[in-house]
Amino acid sequence: QMQLVESGGGLVQPGGSLRPSCTASRSIFRIVTVGWYRRAPGKQRGLVAEITSGGRRNYADSVKGRFTISRDNAKNTMYLQIDSLKPEDTAVYYCHAEYPPNSPGYWGQGTQVTVSS
């Protein structure tokens, strides 16, 4: 069994920044696609950003230029640098690892990000 543990959410004012992180209990980030999803109130969970085993990054149009996904394979940790936060970014953010490859994978427990003045 593998676990993903997120941290780093919080309450921030519009225009601010956060850097949630996700740590895996196994060394998997270099071999699978990992990503961040979010579920806003009243909406379905959707992809925010992902990074493949080869290092290719994909972003939702709504976050391009403001969000940056990265990973530290040695620490089994990935990050989501969130800048220029907007109220519409308020959501629970989940990390996901497609492990084993081409499987439903694993989810973290989620971390709340709230953008409000």
C-alpha positions as CSV (number, residue, x, y, z in Angstrom):
1,Q,0.0,0.0,0.0
2,M,1.3,3.5,-0.8
3,Q,0.4,6.7,0.8
4,L,0.4,10.3,-0.4
5,V,0.4,13.0,2.2
6,E,-0.3,16.7,1.3
7,S,0.5,19.8,3.3
8,G,0.9,23.5,2.7
9,G,-2.6,24.7,2.1
10,G,-4.1,27.6,4.0
11,L,-5.8,31.0,3.9
12,V,-4.3,33.6,1.7
13,Q,-5.3,37.0,0.4
14,P,-5.9,37.5,-3.4
15,G,-2.6,38.0,-5.1
16,G,-0.7,35.9,-2.6
17,S,1.2,32.7,-3.0
18,L,1.2,29.2,-1.5
19,R,3.3,26.1,-2.1
20,P,1.5,22.9,-1.2
21,S,3.6,19.7,-1.2
22,C,2.8,16.0,-1.5
23,T,5.1,13.3,-0.2
24,A,4.8,9.7,-1.3
25,S,5.7,6.7,0.9
26,R,7.5,5.1,-2.0
27,S,10.0,6.3,-4.6
28,I,7.6,6.5,-7.5
29,F,7.7,10.0,-8.9
30,R,10.4,9.3,-11.4
31,I,8.5,6.4,-13.0
32,V,4.8,7.5,-13.1
33,T,2.7,10.6,-13.9
34,V,1.8,12.6,-10.9
35,G,-0.4,15.6,-10.6
36,W,-2.5,18.0,-8.7
37,Y,-6.3,18.2,-8.9
38,R,-8.8,20.4,-7.2
39,R,-12.4,20.4,-6.2
40,A,-14.1,23.8,-5.7
41,P,-17.3,24.1,-3.8
42,G,-20.2,22.7,-5.9
43,K,-17.9,21.6,-8.7
44,Q,-16.3,18.3,-9.8
45,R,-12.7,17.5,-9.2
46,G,-10.5,18.5,-12.1
47,L,-6.9,18.4,-13.2
48,V,-4.8,21.4,-12.3
49,A,-1.3,20.3,-13.3
50,E,0.6,17.1,-14.0
51,I,4.1,16.1,-14.6
52,T,5.0,12.9,-16.5
53,S,7.9,10.5,-15.7
54,G,9.7,12.1,-18.6
55,G,9.3,15.6,-17.1
56,R,6.6,16.9,-19.4
57,R,4.3,19.4,-17.6
58,N,0.7,20.0,-18.5
59,Y,-1.5,22.7,-17.0
60,A,-5.2,23.6,-17.0
61,D,-5.8,26.7,-19.0
62,S,-7.1,28.5,-16.0
63,V,-3.8,28.3,-14.1
64,K,-1.2,28.6,-16.9
65,G,1.4,31.2,-16.0
66,R,0.4,31.2,-12.3
67,F,0.9,27.6,-11.2
68,T,4.1,25.6,-11.4
69,I,4.4,21.9,-10.7
70,S,7.7,20.4,-9.7
71,R,9.1,17.3,-8.0
72,D,12.1,16.3,-6.0
73,N,12.7,12.6,-6.7
74,A,15.2,12.3,-3.9
75,K,12.6,13.4,-1.3
76,N,9.7,11.6,-2.9
77,T,7.9,14.9,-2.9
78,M,6.2,17.1,-5.5
79,Y,5.1,20.7,-5.2
80,L,2.6,23.1,-6.6
81,Q,3.8,26.7,-6.6
82,I,0.7,28.8,-6.7
83,D,1.2,32.5,-7.4
84,S,-1.2,35.4,-8.1
85,L,-4.0,33.6,-6.2
86,K,-7.6,34.4,-7.1
87,P,-10.8,33.8,-5.1
88,E,-11.8,31.3,-7.7
89,D,-8.7,29.2,-6.8
90,T,-10.4,28.3,-3.5
91,A,-10.7,24.6,-3.4
92,V,-9.5,21.4,-1.9
93,Y,-6.3,20.4,-3.7
94,Y,-5.4,16.7,-4.1
95,C,-2.3,15.1,-5.3
96,H,-2.5,11.9,-7.4
97,A,0.0,9.3,-8.6
98,E,-0.8,7.0,-11.5
99,Y,0.8,4.1,-9.7
100,P,1.1,1.5,-11.0
101,P,1.2,3.0,-14.5
102,N,-2.2,2.9,-16.4
103,S,-4.1,2.3,-13.1
104,P,-6.5,4.4,-11.1
105,G,-3.6,5.2,-8.9
106,Y,-3.6,6.7,-5.4
107,W,-4.9,10.0,-4.0
108,G,-3.9,12.1,-1.1
109,Q,-6.3,13.3,1.6
110,G,-6.5,16.8,0.2
111,T,-5.4,20.2,1.5
112,Q,-7.7,23.2,1.7
113,V,-6.7,26.4,-0.1
114,T,-8.8,29.4,0.6
115,V,-8.3,32.8,-1.1
116,S,-10.2,35.6,0.6
117,S,-9.6,39.1,1.7
